[in-house]
Amino acid sequence: MNTEQAYNVIANVLFAHFEPSEQFDKLELKMEIGDGATKRQVWKYFNGVSSQPVGKRLPMQAGNDLEEAAFFLRDNLLETTGEQIWGLTFTLFPDSSFNIEYTYEKSDWLKGGE
């Protein structure tokens, strides 16, 4: 996997959470990335209203692919920059452009019993 492929996987899995005909101003995926697990939230924004997908289940392979892409980005950034990320926010726009922001601090979920 490379960075472009990881971004493509994330965008495709994010888009798959919603019906293809749904209109949106942006779709957003927030992920927390641990050593062996991830946690995610998905949002759609349209006309000033945010919502989460209802009742749509993704195939298990899509979740596996998403985790693989997140772990790749985490490991690649650590190797190339020396910085550890603990999460990311991926924002997809209707014209297929996107923005990605990384989180450099552990969330409470990742800290667990620390």
Secondary structure in CASP SS format (residue, H / E / C, confidence):
PFRMAT SS
TARGET T0000
AUTHOR 0000-0000-0000
METHOD secondary structure of the structure
MODEL  1
M C 1.00
N C 1.00
T H 1.00
E H 1.00
Q H 1.00
A H 1.00
Y H 1.00
N H 1.00
V H 1.00
I H 1.00
A H 1.00
N H 1.00
V H 1.00
L H 1.00
F H 1.00
A H 1.00
H C 1.00
F C 1.00
E C 1.00
P C 1.00
S C 1.00
E C 1.00
Q C 1.00
F C 1.00
D C 1.00
K E 1.00
L E 1.00
E E 1.00
L E 1.00
K E 1.00
M E 1.00
E E 1.00
I E 1.00
G C 1.00
D C 1.00
G C 1.00
A C 1.00
T E 1.00
K E 1.00
R E 1.00
Q E 1.00
V E 1.00
W E 1.00
K E 1.00
Y E 1.00
F E 1.00
N C 1.00
G C 1.00
V E 1.00
S E 1.00
S E 1.00
Q C 1.00
P C 1.00
V C 1.00
G C 1.00
K C 1.00
R C 1.00
L C 1.00
P C 1.00
M H 1.00
Q H 1.00
A H 1.00
G H 1.00
N H 1.00
D H 1.00
L H 1.00
E H 1.00
E H 1.00
A H 1.00
A H 1.00
F H 1.00
F H 1.00
L H 1.00
R H 1.00
D H 1.00
N H 1.00
L H 1.00
L H 1.00
E H 1.00
T H 1.00
T H 1.00
G C 1.00
E C 1.00
Q C 1.00
I C 1.00
W C 1.00
G E 1.00
L E 1.00
T E 1.00
F E 1.00
T E 1.00
L E 1.00
F C 1.00
P C 1.00
D C 1.00
S C 1.00
S C 1.00
F E 1.00
N E 1.00
I E 1.00
E E 1.00
Y E 1.00
T E 1.00
Y C 1.00
E C 1.00
K C 1.00
S C 1.00
D H 1.00
W H 1.00
L H 1.00
K H 1.00
G C 1.00
G C 1.00
E C 1.00
END
